[in-house]
Amino acid sequence: MADQLCSDLATADLATAEAATAHPAIADAAPAPFLPFALPDIDDAEIEAVVACLRSGWVTTGPATRQFEQDFKHYLGGEVETISVNSATAGLHLALESLGIGPGDEVIVPTLTFTATAEVVRYLGATPVFVDVEARCMNLSVDAVEAAITPRTRAVIPVHYAGLACDMDALLALARRHGLRVVEDAAHAFPTRYKGRLVGTLDSDITVFSFYANKTMTTGEGGMVVTRDAELARRIRLMRLHGISQDAFNRYVSRTPAWYYEVVAAGFKYNLTDIASSIGVQQLRKIDRFWQRREHLARRYHEGLAGLPLQLPPVADTAAGSTHAWHLYVVRLAPEAGVTRDELILQLSQRGIGTSVHFIPLHRQPVWRDACALTPAQFPVAEACFEGILSLPLYTKMRDADQDRVIANLRELLA
Protein backbone atom coordinates (compact mmCIF):
# COMPACT_ATOMS: atom_id res chain seq x y z
CA MET A 1 0.00 0.00 0.00
CA ALA A 2 2.86 2.39 0.81
CA ASP A 3 4.39 1.78 -2.62
CA GLN A 4 1.02 2.43 -4.23
CA LEU A 5 0.58 5.69 -2.30
CA CYS A 6 4.08 6.83 -3.27
CA SER A 7 3.29 6.12 -6.90
CA ASP A 8 -0.02 7.97 -6.61
CA LEU A 9 1.67 10.94 -5.00
CA ALA A 10 4.32 11.09 -7.70
CA THR A 11 1.66 11.04 -10.40
CA ALA A 12 -0.29 13.67 -8.52
CA ASP A 13 2.69 16.02 -8.27
CA LEU A 14 3.04 15.89 -12.05
CA ALA A 15 -0.69 16.46 -12.50
CA THR A 16 -0.60 19.46 -10.16
CA ALA A 17 2.30 20.98 -12.08
CA GLU A 18 0.43 20.52 -15.34
CA ALA A 19 -2.65 22.11 -13.81
CA ALA A 20 -0.66 25.20 -12.84
CA THR A 21 0.58 25.53 -16.43
CA ALA A 22 -2.96 25.14 -17.75
CA HIS A 23 -4.29 27.79 -15.34
CA PRO A 24 -1.89 30.78 -15.39
CA ALA A 25 -3.83 32.45 -12.57
CA ILE A 26 -2.54 29.85 -10.15
CA ALA A 27 0.86 29.34 -11.75
CA ASP A 28 2.59 31.61 -9.25
CA ALA A 29 0.85 30.12 -6.24
CA ALA A 30 2.22 27.16 -4.34
CA PRO A 31 0.61 24.02 -5.77
CA ALA A 32 -2.02 22.48 -3.56
CA PRO A 33 -1.00 19.13 -2.07
CA PHE A 34 -2.42 16.11 -3.82
CA LEU A 35 -5.67 14.93 -2.27
CA PRO A 36 -5.75 11.12 -2.46
CA PHE A 37 -8.91 9.15 -3.11
CA ALA A 38 -8.41 7.12 0.08
CA LEU A 39 -5.99 7.02 2.99
CA PRO A 40 -5.85 4.69 6.02
CA ASP A 41 -6.19 6.28 9.46
CA ILE A 42 -3.19 4.92 11.35
CA ASP A 43 -1.74 6.53 14.48
CA ASP A 44 0.51 5.71 17.43
CA ALA A 45 -1.89 3.17 18.91
CA GLU A 46 -1.55 0.88 15.88
CA ILE A 47 2.20 1.45 15.64
CA GLU A 48 2.74 0.65 19.31
CA ALA A 49 0.55 -2.47 19.03
CA VAL A 50 2.61 -3.75 16.10
CA VAL A 51 5.86 -3.06 17.96
CA ALA A 52 4.55 -4.93 20.99
CA CYS A 53 3.58 -7.83 18.74
CA LEU A 54 7.04 -7.95 17.19
CA ARG A 55 8.69 -7.84 20.60
CA SER A 56 6.46 -10.65 21.86
CA GLY A 57 8.00 -13.09 19.41
CA TRP A 58 4.56 -14.19 18.23
CA VAL A 59 3.95 -12.70 14.80
CA THR A 60 1.78 -15.26 13.02
CA THR A 61 -1.71 -16.38 14.11
CA GLY A 62 -1.75 -16.24 17.89
CA PRO A 63 -3.08 -14.31 20.88
CA ALA A 64 -3.62 -11.00 19.07
CA THR A 65 -5.67 -12.77 16.41
CA ARG A 66 -7.76 -14.48 19.07
CA GLN A 67 -8.36 -11.11 20.71
CA PHE A 68 -9.32 -9.50 17.40
CA GLU A 69 -11.83 -12.24 16.67
CA GLN A 70 -13.36 -11.96 20.12
CA ASP A 71 -13.49 -8.17 20.00
CA PHE A 72 -15.18 -8.29 16.60
CA LYS A 73 -17.70 -10.81 17.89
CA HIS A 74 -18.43 -8.59 20.87
CA TYR A 75 -18.92 -5.56 18.63
CA LEU A 76 -21.44 -7.36 16.44
CA GLY A 77 -23.27 -8.89 19.37
CA GLY A 78 -25.64 -11.79 18.96
CA GLU A 79 -24.76 -15.45 18.77
CA VAL A 80 -22.21 -15.30 15.97
CA GLU A 81 -18.86 -16.95 15.37
CA THR A 82 -15.98 -14.90 13.95
CA ILE A 83 -13.10 -16.37 11.94
CA SER A 84 -10.29 -14.06 10.81
CA VAL A 85 -8.72 -14.56 7.37
CA ASN A 86 -5.97 -12.92 5.36
CA SER A 87 -8.40 -11.35 2.87
CA ALA A 88 -12.10 -11.06 2.16
CA THR A 89 -11.43 -13.04 -1.01
CA ALA A 90 -10.17 -15.91 1.13
CA GLY A 91 -13.23 -15.52 3.33
CA LEU A 92 -15.64 -15.76 0.41
CA HIS A 93 -13.81 -18.84 -0.88
CA LEU A 94 -14.00 -20.53 2.52
CA ALA A 95 -17.66 -19.56 2.86
CA LEU A 96 -18.67 -21.20 -0.40
CA GLU A 97 -16.48 -24.24 0.27
CA SER A 98 -18.12 -24.74 3.65
CA LEU A 99 -21.52 -24.74 1.95
CA GLY A 100 -20.43 -27.52 -0.39
CA ILE A 101 -20.47 -25.46 -3.58
CA GLY A 102 -18.75 -27.34 -6.38
CA PRO A 103 -18.71 -28.34 -10.06
CA GLY A 104 -22.10 -28.15 -11.73
CA ASP A 105 -23.42 -25.57 -9.25
CA GLU A 106 -24.37 -21.99 -10.09
CA VAL A 107 -23.88 -18.99 -7.82
CA ILE A 108 -25.58 -15.68 -8.61
CA VAL A 109 -23.47 -12.52 -8.28
CA PRO A 110 -23.97 -8.89 -9.34
CA THR A 111 -22.04 -7.63 -12.34
CA LEU A 112 -21.20 -4.36 -10.58
CA THR A 113 -18.62 -5.63 -8.12
CA PHE A 114 -14.94 -6.45 -7.86
CA THR A 115 -13.80 -9.62 -9.60
CA ALA A 116 -13.17 -11.44 -6.30
CA THR A 117 -16.92 -11.91 -5.80
CA ALA A 118 -17.07 -14.04 -8.94
CA GLU A 119 -13.63 -15.62 -9.00
CA VAL A 120 -14.15 -17.49 -5.73
CA VAL A 121 -17.02 -19.34 -7.44
CA ARG A 122 -14.60 -20.49 -10.11
CA TYR A 123 -12.08 -21.62 -7.47
CA LEU A 124 -14.56 -24.36 -6.59
CA GLY A 125 -15.36 -25.35 -10.16
CA ALA A 126 -18.82 -23.77 -10.00
CA THR A 127 -20.28 -21.21 -12.41
CA PRO A 128 -20.90 -17.55 -11.55
CA VAL A 129 -24.16 -16.24 -12.98
CA PHE A 130 -24.15 -12.47 -13.37
CA VAL A 131 -27.18 -10.27 -12.77
CA ASP A 132 -27.99 -6.60 -13.18
CA VAL A 133 -28.32 -4.01 -10.42
CA GLU A 134 -30.84 -1.43 -9.28
CA ALA A 135 -30.40 2.05 -10.74
CA ARG A 136 -30.91 3.93 -7.48
CA CYS A 137 -28.47 2.17 -5.15
CA MET A 138 -26.50 -0.08 -7.54
CA ASN A 139 -27.05 -3.10 -5.31
CA LEU A 140 -28.07 -6.30 -7.04
CA SER A 141 -31.65 -6.47 -8.30
CA VAL A 142 -33.73 -9.06 -6.45
CA ASP A 143 -35.96 -9.35 -9.52
CA ALA A 144 -32.89 -10.09 -11.64
CA VAL A 145 -31.80 -12.72 -9.13
CA GLU A 146 -35.19 -14.42 -9.33
CA ALA A 147 -35.08 -14.44 -13.14
CA ALA A 148 -31.60 -16.04 -13.08
CA ILE A 149 -32.49 -18.99 -10.83
CA THR A 150 -32.21 -22.41 -12.48
CA PRO A 151 -32.29 -25.98 -11.11
CA ARG A 152 -28.50 -25.70 -10.70
CA THR A 153 -28.54 -22.51 -8.61
CA ARG A 154 -27.17 -23.16 -5.13
CA ALA A 155 -26.33 -19.73 -3.71
CA VAL A 156 -26.40 -15.99 -4.17
CA ILE A 157 -23.78 -13.42 -3.11
CA PRO A 158 -25.28 -9.98 -2.47
CA VAL A 159 -22.74 -7.14 -2.39
CA HIS A 160 -23.61 -4.21 -0.14
CA TYR A 161 -22.40 -1.65 -2.66
CA ALA A 162 -20.53 1.36 -1.23
CA GLY A 163 -21.78 0.52 2.28
CA LEU A 164 -25.57 0.54 1.84
CA ALA A 165 -27.26 -2.79 2.55
CA CYS A 166 -29.13 -4.66 -0.17
CA ASP A 167 -32.85 -5.35 0.18
CA MET A 168 -32.11 -8.28 2.44
CA ASP A 169 -35.69 -9.01 3.48
CA ALA A 170 -36.73 -9.57 -0.13
CA LEU A 171 -33.55 -11.46 -1.00
CA LEU A 172 -33.70 -13.78 2.00
CA ALA A 173 -37.38 -14.51 1.37
CA LEU A 174 -36.53 -15.39 -2.24
CA ALA A 175 -33.64 -17.60 -1.11
CA ARG A 176 -35.86 -19.48 1.33
CA ARG A 177 -38.48 -20.14 -1.35
CA HIS A 178 -35.88 -21.66 -3.65
CA GLY A 179 -33.65 -23.34 -1.08
CA LEU A 180 -30.64 -21.12 -1.80
CA ARG A 181 -27.75 -20.26 0.51
CA VAL A 182 -26.86 -16.58 0.99
CA VAL A 183 -23.28 -15.34 1.48
CA GLU A 184 -23.07 -11.60 2.05
CA ASP A 185 -20.11 -9.82 0.48
CA ALA A 186 -19.85 -7.10 3.12
CA ALA A 187 -16.46 -5.77 2.04
CA HIS A 188 -17.96 -2.26 1.97
CA ALA A 189 -20.41 -2.65 4.82
CA PHE A 190 -18.79 -2.27 8.22
CA PRO A 191 -20.53 -0.96 10.23
CA THR A 192 -23.74 -0.95 8.19
CA ARG A 193 -27.13 -1.45 9.82
CA TYR A 194 -30.15 -2.92 8.07
CA LYS A 195 -33.43 -2.19 9.83
CA GLY A 196 -31.74 -1.90 13.19
CA ARG A 197 -29.40 -4.88 12.85
CA LEU A 198 -25.73 -4.77 12.01
CA VAL A 199 -24.72 -6.50 8.79
CA GLY A 200 -23.09 -9.65 10.08
CA THR A 201 -26.05 -10.45 12.34
CA LEU A 202 -28.71 -10.83 9.65
CA ASP A 203 -30.32 -14.13 8.66
CA SER A 204 -27.94 -15.07 5.87
CA ASP A 205 -25.70 -18.13 6.11
CA ILE A 206 -22.35 -16.33 6.15
CA THR A 207 -21.09 -12.74 5.99
CA VAL A 208 -17.59 -11.73 4.90
CA PHE A 209 -15.92 -8.41 5.76
CA SER A 210 -12.79 -6.81 4.31
CA PHE A 211 -10.05 -4.91 6.12
CA TYR A 212 -8.08 -3.89 3.02
CA ALA A 213 -6.15 -0.61 3.24
CA ASN A 214 -8.92 1.61 1.84
CA LYS A 215 -11.81 0.11 3.81
CA THR A 216 -13.66 1.65 6.75
CA MET A 217 -11.10 -0.01 9.05
CA THR A 218 -7.93 -1.81 8.06
CA THR A 219 -5.44 -4.48 8.97
CA GLY A 220 -3.46 -3.80 5.78
CA GLU A 221 -4.74 -7.02 4.27
CA GLY A 222 -7.34 -9.12 6.03
CA GLY A 223 -10.95 -10.04 6.54
CA MET A 224 -13.46 -11.65 8.89
CA VAL A 225 -15.96 -14.43 8.26
CA VAL A 226 -19.08 -14.35 10.43
CA THR A 227 -21.74 -17.05 10.82
CA ARG A 228 -24.25 -18.31 13.37
CA ASP A 229 -23.83 -21.90 12.19
CA ALA A 230 -21.33 -23.69 14.42
CA GLU A 231 -20.77 -26.45 11.88
CA LEU A 232 -19.99 -23.99 9.11
CA ALA A 233 -17.63 -22.16 11.47
CA ARG A 234 -15.87 -25.43 12.31
CA ARG A 235 -15.35 -26.21 8.62
CA ILE A 236 -14.08 -22.71 7.85
CA ARG A 237 -11.58 -22.83 10.71
CA LEU A 238 -10.38 -26.25 9.57
CA MET A 239 -9.91 -25.22 5.95
CA ARG A 240 -8.36 -21.86 6.85
CA LEU A 241 -5.11 -23.55 7.86
CA HIS A 242 -4.27 -26.56 5.70
CA GLY A 243 -7.10 -28.77 6.94
CA ILE A 244 -5.17 -29.54 10.14
CA SER A 245 -7.38 -31.08 12.80
CA GLN A 246 -5.63 -29.41 15.76
CA ASP A 247 -5.24 -25.65 16.03
CA ALA A 248 -1.61 -24.73 15.35
CA PHE A 249 -1.66 -21.98 17.96
CA ASN A 250 -2.69 -24.45 20.66
CA ARG A 251 0.07 -26.86 19.65
CA TYR A 252 2.81 -24.24 19.82
CA VAL A 253 1.86 -22.73 23.18
CA SER A 254 1.05 -26.02 24.90
CA ARG A 255 3.11 -26.68 28.06
CA THR A 256 2.94 -30.41 27.39
CA PRO A 257 4.07 -32.24 24.24
CA ALA A 258 1.49 -31.55 21.55
CA TRP A 259 3.38 -32.26 18.37
CA TYR A 260 0.87 -34.66 16.86
CA TYR A 261 -1.69 -33.44 14.32
CA GLU A 262 -3.71 -34.86 11.48
CA VAL A 263 -4.46 -33.32 8.09
CA VAL A 264 -8.08 -34.31 7.52
CA ALA A 265 -8.81 -32.16 4.44
CA ALA A 266 -6.92 -30.49 1.62
CA GLY A 267 -7.18 -27.01 3.08
CA PHE A 268 -5.77 -23.58 2.33
CA LYS A 269 -3.34 -21.06 3.86
CA TYR A 270 -5.74 -18.24 4.72
CA ASN A 271 -4.91 -17.39 8.35
CA LEU A 272 -4.45 -13.81 9.56
CA THR A 273 -1.22 -12.86 11.32
CA ASP A 274 -0.89 -11.33 14.77
CA ILE A 275 0.86 -8.35 13.20
CA ALA A 276 -2.24 -7.60 11.14
CA SER A 277 -4.58 -8.48 14.01
CA SER A 278 -2.82 -6.11 16.40
CA ILE A 279 -3.68 -3.30 13.98
CA GLY A 280 -7.25 -4.58 13.74
CA VAL A 281 -7.73 -4.54 17.51
CA GLN A 282 -6.87 -0.85 17.61
CA GLN A 283 -8.87 0.04 14.50
CA LEU A 284 -11.97 -1.68 15.83
CA ARG A 285 -11.86 0.48 18.96
CA LYS A 286 -12.21 3.55 16.72
CA ILE A 287 -14.83 2.26 14.31
CA ASP A 288 -17.73 4.26 15.73
CA ARG A 289 -15.71 7.47 15.52
CA PHE A 290 -14.60 6.52 12.01
CA TRP A 291 -18.21 5.99 10.99
CA GLN A 292 -19.32 9.29 12.47
CA ARG A 293 -16.64 11.10 10.49
CA ARG A 294 -17.63 9.37 7.26
CA GLU A 295 -21.28 10.19 7.90
CA HIS A 296 -20.33 13.83 8.47
CA LEU A 297 -18.36 13.99 5.21
CA ALA A 298 -21.14 12.29 3.25
CA ARG A 299 -23.64 14.83 4.59
CA ARG A 300 -21.36 17.71 3.57
CA TYR A 301 -21.03 16.26 0.06
CA HIS A 302 -24.80 16.02 -0.21
CA GLU A 303 -25.15 19.68 0.76
CA GLY A 304 -22.21 20.99 -1.25
CA LEU A 305 -23.00 19.16 -4.49
CA ALA A 306 -26.73 19.85 -4.52
CA GLY A 307 -27.96 21.36 -7.77
CA LEU A 308 -25.11 20.03 -9.92
CA PRO A 309 -25.75 17.64 -12.83
CA LEU A 310 -24.94 14.71 -10.57
CA GLN A 311 -27.05 11.91 -9.17
CA LEU A 312 -25.96 11.73 -5.54
CA PRO A 313 -25.83 8.39 -3.70
CA PRO A 314 -28.90 7.30 -1.74
CA VAL A 315 -28.90 7.63 2.02
CA ALA A 316 -30.03 4.91 4.41
CA ASP A 317 -33.56 4.78 5.74
CA THR A 318 -32.74 5.96 9.25
CA ALA A 319 -36.41 5.88 10.24
CA ALA A 320 -36.27 2.10 9.75
CA GLY A 321 -33.05 1.83 11.77
CA SER A 322 -30.71 1.49 8.76
CA THR A 323 -27.33 3.19 8.34
CA HIS A 324 -24.83 3.59 5.51
CA ALA A 325 -21.16 2.75 6.19
CA TRP A 326 -20.02 5.28 3.55
CA HIS A 327 -17.05 3.25 2.46
CA LEU A 328 -17.53 5.01 -0.88
CA TYR A 329 -19.24 8.19 -1.99
CA VAL A 330 -20.26 7.41 -5.56
CA VAL A 331 -21.83 10.11 -7.74
CA ARG A 332 -23.30 9.55 -11.18
CA LEU A 333 -22.72 12.15 -13.86
CA ALA A 334 -25.91 13.26 -15.60
CA PRO A 335 -26.06 13.35 -19.42
CA GLU A 336 -26.55 17.12 -19.38
CA ALA A 337 -23.26 17.66 -17.51
CA GLY A 338 -21.49 18.56 -20.75
CA VAL A 339 -18.45 16.47 -19.84
CA THR A 340 -17.83 12.74 -19.79
CA ARG A 341 -16.92 10.83 -16.67
CA ASP A 342 -13.41 10.12 -18.00
CA GLU A 343 -12.86 13.78 -18.86
CA LEU A 344 -13.97 14.81 -15.39
CA ILE A 345 -11.56 12.33 -13.77
CA LEU A 346 -8.72 13.80 -15.81
CA GLN A 347 -9.65 17.38 -14.99
CA LEU A 348 -9.83 16.63 -11.28
CA SER A 349 -6.50 14.81 -11.45
CA GLN A 350 -4.94 17.84 -13.10
CA ARG A 351 -6.14 19.87 -10.13
CA GLY A 352 -4.56 17.43 -7.68
CA ILE A 353 -7.69 15.52 -6.67
CA GLY A 354 -7.73 11.73 -6.74
CA THR A 355 -10.84 9.79 -7.69
CA SER A 356 -11.75 6.24 -8.69
CA VAL A 357 -14.44 4.18 -10.42
CA HIS A 358 -16.33 1.38 -8.63
CA PHE A 359 -16.51 -0.71 -10.66
CA ILE A 360 -15.84 -1.65 -14.26
CA PRO A 361 -18.71 -4.17 -14.50
CA LEU A 362 -17.60 -7.77 -14.66
CA HIS A 363 -19.49 -8.39 -17.88
CA ARG A 364 -16.95 -6.01 -19.49
CA GLN A 365 -13.94 -7.87 -18.12
CA PRO A 366 -12.40 -10.23 -20.70
CA VAL A 367 -12.23 -13.27 -18.45
CA TRP A 368 -15.95 -13.19 -17.61
CA ARG A 369 -17.15 -11.70 -20.88
CA ASP A 370 -15.52 -14.44 -22.91
CA ALA A 371 -16.05 -17.41 -20.58
CA CYS A 372 -19.72 -16.64 -19.93
CA ALA A 373 -20.63 -15.08 -23.31
CA LEU A 374 -21.73 -11.84 -21.67
CA THR A 375 -22.86 -8.72 -23.55
CA PRO A 376 -23.66 -5.18 -22.39
CA ALA A 377 -27.25 -5.61 -23.57
CA GLN A 378 -27.81 -8.17 -20.80
CA PHE A 379 -27.04 -5.55 -18.13
CA PRO A 380 -28.66 -2.27 -19.19
CA VAL A 381 -28.76 -0.72 -15.73
CA ALA A 382 -25.14 -1.51 -14.84
CA GLU A 383 -24.08 -0.28 -18.28
CA ALA A 384 -25.89 3.02 -17.83
CA CYS A 385 -24.47 3.44 -14.34
CA PHE A 386 -20.91 2.64 -15.37
CA GLU A 387 -20.82 5.35 -18.00
CA GLY A 388 -21.26 8.02 -15.35
CA ILE A 389 -20.13 6.75 -11.95
CA LEU A 390 -17.28 8.38 -10.09
CA SER A 391 -16.05 7.77 -6.53
CA LEU A 392 -15.00 10.95 -4.74
CA PRO A 393 -12.38 11.17 -1.98
CA LEU A 394 -13.77 10.05 1.38
CA TYR A 395 -11.66 8.99 4.34
CA THR A 396 -11.53 9.79 8.03
CA LYS A 397 -8.34 11.88 7.86
CA MET A 398 -9.94 14.10 5.23
CA ARG A 399 -10.41 17.62 6.60
CA ASP A 400 -13.47 19.72 5.91
CA ALA A 401 -11.16 22.10 4.02
CA ASP A 402 -9.99 19.21 1.81
CA GLN A 403 -13.58 18.36 1.03
CA ASP A 404 -14.40 22.00 0.33
CA ARG A 405 -11.67 21.91 -2.31
CA VAL A 406 -13.28 18.90 -3.99
CA ILE A 407 -16.69 20.53 -3.91
CA ALA A 408 -15.39 23.86 -5.23
CA ASN A 409 -13.62 22.19 -8.15
CA LEU A 410 -16.67 20.14 -9.06
CA ARG A 411 -18.86 23.22 -8.95
CA GLU A 412 -16.43 25.04 -11.20
CA LEU A 413 -16.09 22.18 -13.68
CA LEU A 414 -19.79 21.32 -13.82
CA ALA A 415 -21.32 24.81 -13.62
Steps between C-alpha positions, in 0.01 A plus 500: 500500500786739581653439157163565339456826693850614403421429137169685529669797661765515230234495230305763688798735525535487122127557455509800734790652308313454174192659653699809597624533141146461368367765741740799495306667782629240742840449340673727750326351801637204690339186357237346721602165649358198325175382655492119481184303435550297819742490791514267803466659844800364689645661813725418795260246648534271197875557476554420867281188472706372207825569686369313803403210275846488345665511841277219626654256255156390382439649157283244322151388609496514878367693799446831319295323234291329766440837664404661169249226427347528845487879488331488160248248629427722798451803276248320281317347793263210459588134481755515220835335440788705358788353299781731387657450156775664299257657251130529429567302183626213714194539720259476208683192371481331840134597534399336174719196567336450838160500330609222266496706181672312220504400132161519333368758748405858416549800727330831421711816533450863394693626200584827676758373746868418526614183326563318830125453550485287186844342494448313827213315329742385233752387764252226588420401143154658516354756259438866586174631357501877461197720560419867459467759776248758614544848354449688826744324733697275261445198723398180327142483374292241685277471193807426288609237751161330480511498119848340506411205725528158335492143637879528541496819709637435848584843642493874454762757606350844564754784508413793725621756248687801643375416851121502456331167571313313228128431535574207726142427604396444139818311413485268800132427437585412139789279613278312744238434232760348270723332757801722428789586731589868548858624549521874557796678343526772764839633392350851493255461785662538840326631701179501296161450663198353325172573676669529836734202466867511416601327178663185629204420726234462231339170401738406221724194524835680504626859484850601391667832586813660355774690681697602190693828522223722360211350697315654794756334730817320401749233591698568181372178349240290676139408551249339735250222437188508717234230539249374755542141382750321723556224246578746223736683736676173584552422131627850423750488786620158386547603138655836590825331601584199284217279624693423820279346766675667796539876527863592432495775761397253770776259399774762517405651836419171672706434816483127433613317185242569231689429182249260349244622246298358216425654161138401443427715192689667218474848646641843425743752653260782586583585863546858621823595676533653845675798343190575294266412787676737739414781258143372476452504877586869510300589189190328633511716813465807276238371259210700642702821479611405149139447398389830648768681302401327177135582564595864557697516174222330304250754634728788398533355149123476473465866597794631299421317176127569497377651175785367285436261209581207726289220640609482863513166684193391696500533876387228739147487633582618851133492599514122451822473702734466199838670458750540217867416568614753236797297391452676166329818389398422143343770282353444156558760232181611326485509118451877504829554687677590176804291591562127505591309812851429367555866414389603847741252662784647296407858582482425871833318483656803335380703797658256745187309601496121493189306405409145400231294327311220679482291297567406140213248476611140484311438178754738339801314637654264242517196725128508584380649173663226297447203733133577565409656162390824664387812312420854616141457382444244777577762767338828394490655846862421589606623156319830545642542849856420397509771237456767765613373840785663686623439856605818679762522776361388836711394796513580869819709483340722237453852637194710431731738311617211279141415422418864430773491236339199332159663508630833368677333208195295409281808511743682275534214252130414486347849520 
